[in-house]
Amino acid sequence: MTHAVEPTGGPAPFEKPPIVSPEAWEAARQAMLVKEKALTRARDALAADRRRMPWMAVDAAYEFEGPHGKASLVDLFEGRSQLIVYRAFYEPGVFGWPDNACRGCSMVADQVAHLAHLNARDVTLAYVSRAPQADIARLKANKGWTMPWYTITDRFDADFGVDQWHGHNVFIREGEQVFRTYLINSRGDEAIGTTWSYLDLAPLGRQEAWEDSPAGYPQTPPYKWWNWHDNYAAEAAPNARWVEVSEAGEAALRTVNQSAEA
């Protein structure tokens, strides 16, 4: 039996799910967990397919304005091998200008995880817009955003499918040669913002040993590389104590999973 909810001062009454016993609730959760695990495995498989996407050479010389002057696409990598570029709409003509960027793009910016974790996996995240650098600096300060943010000065947005709509373009480089590896936009952008969502877009993935990646891709044991965001520079190798703790956690998790599958 369902019951109508009549909130006070809120939306109109709506039908809510049945009220059940703890045993029935746990049974329903276990049934849902089967679907969630299937979705997790499908997402992992999709990320594995993404790592096998063909690369497209980027031969044009794109130029941006940054806080320190002109910057090339290679400069946006900040010395790393992988780059994710989000096209945010902040410029004259966009709703909110000049005090605010597009509301949707601003929600995406509010989701961005601490960049140190991406950087530790050789990934740089950068935002690009057509607003001048002075406006971008003011916006970042007002909103508390810290990601690198550059000004588009040429056809970069049009050439990479983000002149009319937001999206994340993904690149990898070998020396000065840059390759485009992926584009995700529209509703695909909704879930982007966590360290893991970015790494699943990155050409080399999370770089963890369990991943299905092409031969020769860099991979390390899971958990071991994790660190406090302000401590990566201090520890060039995984901390021995953290390795011990994480291995104990993995063993406990395996025991729980085995019991659930028995």
PEGI-V818946 format. One record per pair of residues at least 24 apart in sequence whose C-alpha atoms are under 10 Angstrom apart, sorted by the first residue. I is the first residue (numbers start at 1). J is the second residue. D is the distance in Angstrom with one decimal. If there is no record, write none. Layout:
i:I j:J d:D
i:I j:J d:D
//
This chain:
i:30 j:260 d:9.5
i:43 j:200 d:9.0
i:44 j:200 d:8.2
i:44 j:211 d:7.8
i:44 j:212 d:8.3
i:45 j:211 d:9.1
i:45 j:212 d:7.8
i:46 j:200 d:9.0
i:46 j:201 d:9.9
i:47 j:197 d:9.8
i:47 j:199 d:9.2
i:47 j:200 d:5.6
i:47 j:201 d:7.0
i:47 j:202 d:9.0
i:47 j:203 d:9.4
i:47 j:204 d:9.9
i:47 j:205 d:7.5
i:47 j:206 d:9.7
i:47 j:211 d:9.1
i:47 j:212 d:8.7
i:47 j:213 d:9.1
i:48 j:200 d:8.5
i:48 j:201 d:9.8
i:48 j:203 d:9.7
i:48 j:204 d:9.6
i:48 j:205 d:8.0
i:48 j:211 d:7.4
i:48 j:212 d:5.6
i:48 j:213 d:6.0
i:48 j:214 d:8.6
i:49 j:212 d:8.8
i:49 j:213 d:8.6
i:49 j:214 d:9.8
i:50 j:181 d:8.4
i:50 j:182 d:7.6
i:50 j:200 d:8.3
i:50 j:201 d:7.3
i:50 j:202 d:8.7
i:50 j:203 d:7.6
i:50 j:204 d:9.6
i:50 j:205 d:8.9
i:50 j:213 d:9.7
i:51 j:181 d:8.3
i:51 j:182 d:9.1
i:51 j:200 d:8.6
i:51 j:201 d:8.1
i:51 j:202 d:7.7
i:51 j:203 d:5.4
i:51 j:204 d:6.5
i:51 j:205 d:6.9
i:51 j:212 d:9.0
i:51 j:213 d:6.8
i:51 j:214 d:7.7
i:51 j:217 d:9.8
i:52 j:181 d:9.1
i:52 j:203 d:8.4
i:52 j:204 d:9.6
i:52 j:213 d:7.8
i:52 j:214 d:7.2
i:53 j:180 d:9.9
i:53 j:181 d:6.6
i:53 j:182 d:7.6
i:53 j:203 d:8.7
i:54 j:179 d:9.5
i:54 j:180 d:8.8
i:54 j:181 d:6.7
i:54 j:182 d:8.9
i:55 j:171 d:8.7
i:55 j:172 d:8.7
i:55 j:178 d:9.4
i:55 j:179 d:5.7
i:55 j:180 d:5.7
i:55 j:181 d:5.0
i:55 j:182 d:8.2
i:55 j:203 d:9.4
i:56 j:171 d:9.1
i:56 j:172 d:9.9
i:56 j:178 d:8.5
i:56 j:179 d:5.2
i:56 j:180 d:5.0
i:56 j:181 d:6.6
i:56 j:182 d:9.2
i:57 j:171 d:9.6
i:57 j:172 d:9.7
i:57 j:173 d:9.5
i:57 j:177 d:7.5
i:57 j:178 d:6.2
i:57 j:179 d:4.4
i:57 j:180 d:6.4
i:57 j:181 d:9.1
i:58 j:171 d:9.1
i:58 j:173 d:9.6
i:58 j:177 d:7.4
i:58 j:178 d:5.5
i:58 j:179 d:5.3
i:58 j:180 d:6.6
i:59 j:177 d:7.8
i:59 j:178 d:7.6
i:59 j:179 d:8.6
i:60 j:155 d:9.8
i:60 j:156 d:9.2
i:60 j:159 d:9.8
i:60 j:178 d:9.7
i:61 j:154 d:9.7
i:61 j:156 d:9.4
i:62 j:152 d:8.7
i:62 j:153 d:8.2
i:62 j:154 d:6.8
i:62 j:155 d:7.7
i:62 j:156 d:6.5
i:63 j:150 d:9.8
i:63 j:151 d:8.9
i:63 j:152 d:7.2
i:63 j:153 d:6.3
i:63 j:154 d:6.8
i:63 j:155 d:9.2
i:63 j:156 d:8.3
i:64 j:128 d:8.5
i:64 j:129 d:9.6
i:64 j:130 d:9.5
i:64 j:149 d:9.8
i:64 j:150 d:6.2
i:64 j:151 d:5.4
i:64 j:152 d:5.1
i:64 j:153 d:5.6
i:64 j:154 d:7.8
i:64 j:156 d:9.0
i:65 j:128 d:9.5
i:65 j:130 d:9.5
i:65 j:131 d:9.9
i:65 j:132 d:8.0
i:65 j:133 d:7.1
i:65 j:149 d:9.1
i:65 j:150 d:5.7
i:65 j:151 d:4.9
i:65 j:152 d:6.8
i:65 j:153 d:7.2
i:66 j:128 d:9.6
i:66 j:132 d:9.2
i:66 j:133 d:6.6
i:66 j:134 d:9.9
i:66 j:136 d:9.7
i:66 j:137 d:10.0
i:66 j:148 d:8.4
i:66 j:149 d:7.1
i:66 j:150 d:4.9
i:66 j:151 d:6.4
i:66 j:152 d:9.3
i:67 j:132 d:9.9
i:67 j:133 d:6.4
i:67 j:134 d:8.4
i:67 j:136 d:9.2
i:67 j:137 d:8.1
i:67 j:148 d:8.8
i:67 j:149 d:8.3
i:67 j:150 d:7.6
i:67 j:151 d:9.2
i:68 j:133 d:9.6
i:69 j:133 d:9.3
i:69 j:150 d:9.7
i:70 j:150 d:9.4
i:70 j:151 d:9.4
i:70 j:153 d:9.8
i:71 j:150 d:8.5
i:71 j:151 d:9.4
i:73 j:156 d:9.5
i:73 j:171 d:9.7
i:73 j:176 d:9.4
i:73 j:177 d:10.0
i:73 j:178 d:8.1
i:74 j:171 d:9.9
i:74 j:172 d:9.6
i:74 j:173 d:7.8
i:74 j:174 d:10.0
i:74 j:175 d:8.8
i:74 j:176 d:6.6
i:74 j:177 d:8.1
i:74 j:178 d:7.2
i:75 j:176 d:9.6
i:76 j:124 d:7.8
i:76 j:125 d:8.5
i:76 j:126 d:7.0
i:76 j:127 d:9.6
i:76 j:148 d:8.4
i:76 j:149 d:9.4
i:76 j:150 d:8.6
i:77 j:122 d:9.3
i:77 j:123 d:7.9
i:77 j:124 d:5.8
i:77 j:125 d:8.1
i:77 j:126 d:8.3
i:77 j:171 d:8.9
i:77 j:172 d:8.7
i:77 j:173 d:8.4
i:77 j:178 d:9.9
i:78 j:119 d:9.7
i:78 j:122 d:9.8
i:78 j:123 d:9.2
i:78 j:124 d:7.0
i:78 j:125 d:9.6
i:78 j:126 d:9.7
i:78 j:148 d:9.8
i:79 j:122 d:8.8
i:79 j:123 d:9.6
i:79 j:124 d:8.8
i:79 j:173 d:9.8
i:79 j:175 d:9.5
i:80 j:119 d:7.9
i:80 j:120 d:9.8
i:80 j:121 d:9.1
i:80 j:122 d:5.3
i:80 j:123 d:6.2
i:80 j:124 d:6.7
i:80 j:172 d:8.9
i:80 j:173 d:8.4
i:80 j:175 d:10.0
i:81 j:121 d:9.6
i:81 j:122 d:6.1
i:81 j:123 d:6.7
i:81 j:124 d:8.2
i:81 j:171 d:8.4
i:81 j:172 d:5.6
i:81 j:173 d:5.4
i:81 j:174 d:7.2
i:81 j:175 d:8.4
i:81 j:178 d:9.3
i:81 j:203 d:9.4
i:81 j:204 d:9.5
i:82 j:118 d:9.8
i:82 j:119 d:9.3
i:82 j:121 d:9.0
i:82 j:122 d:6.3
i:82 j:123 d:4.7
i:82 j:124 d:6.2
i:82 j:125 d:8.7
i:82 j:170 d:7.6
i:82 j:171 d:5.8
i:82 j:172 d:4.5
i:82 j:173 d:6.6
i:82 j:174 d:9.6
i:82 j:178 d:9.4
i:82 j:179 d:9.6
i:82 j:181 d:9.8
i:82 j:199 d:10.0
i:82 j:202 d:6.9
i:82 j:203 d:7.0
i:82 j:204 d:8.1
i:83 j:119 d:9.9
i:83 j:122 d:8.7
i:83 j:123 d:5.7
i:83 j:124 d:4.8
i:83 j:125 d:5.9
i:83 j:126 d:7.5
i:83 j:168 d:9.9
i:83 j:169 d:8.3
i:83 j:170 d:5.8
i:83 j:171 d:5.1
i:83 j:172 d:6.2
i:83 j:173 d:8.4
i:83 j:178 d:9.7
i:83 j:180 d:9.4
i:83 j:181 d:9.9
i:83 j:202 d:7.7
i:83 j:203 d:8.9
i:84 j:123 d:7.5
i:84 j:124 d:6.3
i:84 j:125 d:4.9
i:84 j:126 d:6.3
i:84 j:127 d:8.5
i:84 j:168 d:6.4
i:84 j:169 d:5.8
i:84 j:170 d:4.5
i:84 j:171 d:6.4
i:84 j:172 d:8.9
i:84 j:180 d:9.9
i:84 j:181 d:9.9
i:84 j:182 d:9.2
i:84 j:183 d:9.4
i:84 j:198 d:7.9
i:84 j:199 d:9.6
i:84 j:201 d:8.2
i:84 j:202 d:7.3
i:84 j:203 d:9.7
i:85 j:124 d:8.5
i:85 j:125 d:6.0
i:85 j:126 d:4.9
i:85 j:127 d:5.6
i:85 j:128 d:7.0
i:85 j:148 d:9.9
i:85 j:149 d:9.4
i:85 j:150 d:9.9
i:85 j:167 d:8.2
i:85 j:168 d:5.4
i:85 j:169 d:5.2
i:85 j:170 d:6.3
i:85 j:171 d:8.1
i:85 j:183 d:9.5
i:86 j:125 d:7.7
i:86 j:126 d:6.3
i:86 j:127 d:4.8
i:86 j:128 d:6.3
i:86 j:129 d:8.8
i:86 j:149 d:9.2
i:86 j:162 d:8.9
i:86 j:166 d:7.3
i:86 j:167 d:5.7
i:86 j:168 d:4.4
i:86 j:169 d:6.5
i:86 j:170 d:8.9
i:86 j:183 d:9.8
i:86 j:184 d:9.6
i:86 j:185 d:9.5
i:86 j:189 d:9.5
i:87 j:126 d:8.8
i:87 j:127 d:6.0
i:87 j:128 d:5.1
i:87 j:129 d:6.1
i:87 j:130 d:9.3
i:87 j:149 d:9.7
i:87 j:150 d:9.8
i:87 j:152 d:9.3
i:87 j:156 d:9.8
i:87 j:157 d:7.4
i:87 j:160 d:9.7
i:87 j:161 d:9.6
i:87 j:162 d:6.4
i:87 j:163 d:8.2
i:87 j:164 d:9.8
i:87 j:165 d:8.1
i:87 j:166 d:5.3
i:87 j:167 d:5.7
i:87 j:168 d:6.6
i:87 j:169 d:8.1
i:87 j:185 d:9.8
i:88 j:127 d:6.5
i:88 j:128 d:6.0
i:88 j:129 d:5.4
i:88 j:130 d:8.7
i:88 j:131 d:9.8
i:88 j:149 d:9.3
i:88 j:162 d:8.9
i:88 j:163 d:9.8
i:88 j:165 d:8.7
i:88 j:166 d:6.0
i:88 j:167 d:7.9
i:88 j:168 d:9.3
i:89 j:127 d:9.8
i:89 j:128 d:8.3
i:89 j:129 d:5.9
i:89 j:130 d:7.6
i:89 j:131 d:8.5
i:89 j:162 d:9.6
i:89 j:163 d:9.0
i:89 j:164 d:9.1
i:89 j:165 d:8.2
i:89 j:166 d:7.1
i:90 j:128 d:8.8
i:90 j:129 d:5.7
i:90 j:130 d:6.6
i:90 j:131 d:5.8
i:90 j:132 d:9.4
i:90 j:135 d:9.0
i:90 j:136 d:8.1
i:90 j:139 d:9.3
i:90 j:151 d:9.8
i:91 j:129 d:6.9
i:91 j:130 d:5.4
i:91 j:131 d:4.4
i:91 j:132 d:8.0
i:91 j:135 d:8.8
i:91 j:136 d:9.3
i:91 j:151 d:9.7
i:92 j:130 d:8.3
i:92 j:131 d:7.3
i:92 j:132 d:9.9
i:97 j:131 d:9.4
i:97 j:135 d:9.6
i:98 j:131 d:8.8
i:98 j:135 d:7.3
i:98 j:136 d:9.5
i:98 j:138 d:9.7
i:98 j:139 d:8.5
i:99 j:135 d:8.5
i:99 j:136 d:9.9
i:99 j:138 d:8.6
i:99 j:139 d:7.0
i:99 j:142 d:9.0
i:100 j:135 d:9.6
i:100 j:136 d:9.7
i:100 j:138 d:9.9
i:100 j:139 d:6.8
i:100 j:140 d:9.8
i:100 j:142 d:9.2
i:100 j:143 d:9.0
i:101 j:129 d:9.5
i:101 j:131 d:9.5
i:101 j:136 d:9.3
i:101 j:139 d:7.9
i:102 j:166 d:9.9
i:104 j:166 d:9.0
i:104 j:189 d:10.0
i:104 j:190 d:9.3
i:105 j:166 d:7.4
i:105 j:167 d:9.4
i:105 j:189 d:9.6
i:106 j:143 d:9.0
i:106 j:145 d:9.8
i:107 j:190 d:9.1
i:107 j:193 d:9.9
i:108 j:189 d:7.8
i:108 j:190 d:7.3
i:108 j:191 d:8.8
i:108 j:192 d:7.4
i:108 j:193 d:6.9
i:109 j:140 d:9.9
i:109 j:143 d:9.3
i:109 j:144 d:9.9
i:109 j:145 d:7.3
i:109 j:146 d:9.5
i:109 j:147 d:8.6
i:109 j:192 d:9.7
i:109 j:193 d:7.8
i:110 j:143 d:8.4
i:110 j:144 d:8.8
i:110 j:145 d:7.5
i:110 j:193 d:8.3
i:111 j:190 d:9.6
i:111 j:191 d:9.0
i:111 j:192 d:7.7
i:111 j:193 d:4.9
i:111 j:194 d:7.1
i:112 j:145 d:8.6
i:112 j:146 d:9.3
i:112 j:147 d:8.3
i:112 j:192 d:7.9
i:112 j:193 d:4.4
i:112 j:194 d:6.3
i:112 j:195 d:8.1
i:112 j:198 d:9.4
i:113 j:147 d:9.8
i:113 j:192 d:9.7
i:113 j:193 d:5.9
i:113 j:194 d:5.3
i:113 j:195 d:5.9
i:113 j:196 d:9.4
i:113 j:197 d:9.9
i:113 j:198 d:9.4
i:114 j:146 d:9.0
i:114 j:147 d:9.0
i:114 j:193 d:9.5
i:114 j:194 d:8.5
i:114 j:195 d:7.7
i:114 j:229 d:7.0
i:114 j:230 d:9.8
i:115 j:146 d:8.7
i:115 j:147 d:7.5
i:115 j:148 d:9.9
i:115 j:194 d:9.7
i:115 j:195 d:7.9
i:115 j:229 d:8.1
i:116 j:195 d:9.4
i:116 j:227 d:9.3
i:116 j:228 d:8.8
i:116 j:229 d:5.4
i:116 j:230 d:7.5
i:116 j:231 d:9.1
i:116 j:232 d:7.6
i:116 j:233 d:9.6
i:117 j:194 d:9.9
i:117 j:195 d:6.7
i:117 j:196 d:9.5
i:117 j:199 d:9.7
i:117 j:225 d:9.4
i:117 j:226 d:7.8
i:117 j:227 d:7.8
i:117 j:228 d:8.4
i:117 j:229 d:6.3
i:117 j:230 d:9.5
i:117 j:232 d:8.3
i:118 j:194 d:9.6
i:118 j:195 d:6.3
i:118 j:196 d:8.8
i:118 j:198 d:7.7
i:118 j:199 d:7.2
i:118 j:202 d:9.7
i:118 j:206 d:9.3
i:118 j:229 d:9.8
i:119 j:195 d:10.0
i:119 j:229 d:9.9
i:119 j:232 d:9.4
i:120 j:225 d:8.4
i:120 j:226 d:8.9
i:120 j:227 d:9.2
i:120 j:229 d:9.3
i:120 j:232 d:7.1
i:120 j:233 d:9.0
i:121 j:195 d:10.0
i:121 j:199 d:8.1
i:121 j:202 d:9.6
i:121 j:204 d:8.9
i:121 j:205 d:8.8
i:121 j:206 d:7.3
i:121 j:207 d:7.5
i:121 j:218 d:9.9
i:121 j:225 d:9.0
i:122 j:199 d:9.9
i:122 j:202 d:9.6
i:122 j:204 d:9.2
i:122 j:207 d:9.9
i:123 j:171 d:9.7
i:123 j:172 d:9.2
i:123 j:198 d:8.8
i:123 j:199 d:7.9
i:123 j:202 d:7.4
i:123 j:203 d:9.4
i:123 j:204 d:9.2
i:123 j:205 d:9.7
i:124 j:148 d:9.0
i:124 j:170 d:10.0
i:124 j:171 d:9.9
i:124 j:198 d:9.8
i:124 j:202 d:9.7
i:125 j:149 d:9.2
i:125 j:168 d:9.6
i:125 j:170 d:9.4
i:125 j:198 d:8.6
i:126 j:150 d:7.5
i:126 j:168 d:9.6
i:127 j:151 d:8.7
i:127 j:152 d:9.9
i:127 j:168 d:9.1
i:128 j:152 d:6.2
i:128 j:156 d:9.6
i:128 j:157 d:8.8
i:129 j:153 d:9.1
i:129 j:157 d:8.7
i:129 j:163 d:9.7
i:130 j:154 d:9.3
i:130 j:157 d:9.3
i:161 j:185 d:9.2
i:168 j:192 d:9.0
i:168 j:198 d:9.6
i:168 j:201 d:9.1
i:169 j:201 d:9.3
i:169 j:202 d:9.8
i:170 j:198 d:9.7
i:170 j:201 d:7.3
i:170 j:202 d:6.7
i:170 j:203 d:7.6
i:171 j:201 d:9.9
i:171 j:202 d:7.9
i:171 j:203 d:7.4
i:172 j:202 d:8.4
i:172 j:203 d:6.7
i:172 j:204 d:8.9
i:222 j:246 d:8.9
i:222 j:247 d:9.6
i:222 j:250 d:9.5
i:223 j:247 d:8.5
i:223 j:249 d:9.7
i:223 j:250 d:8.9
//
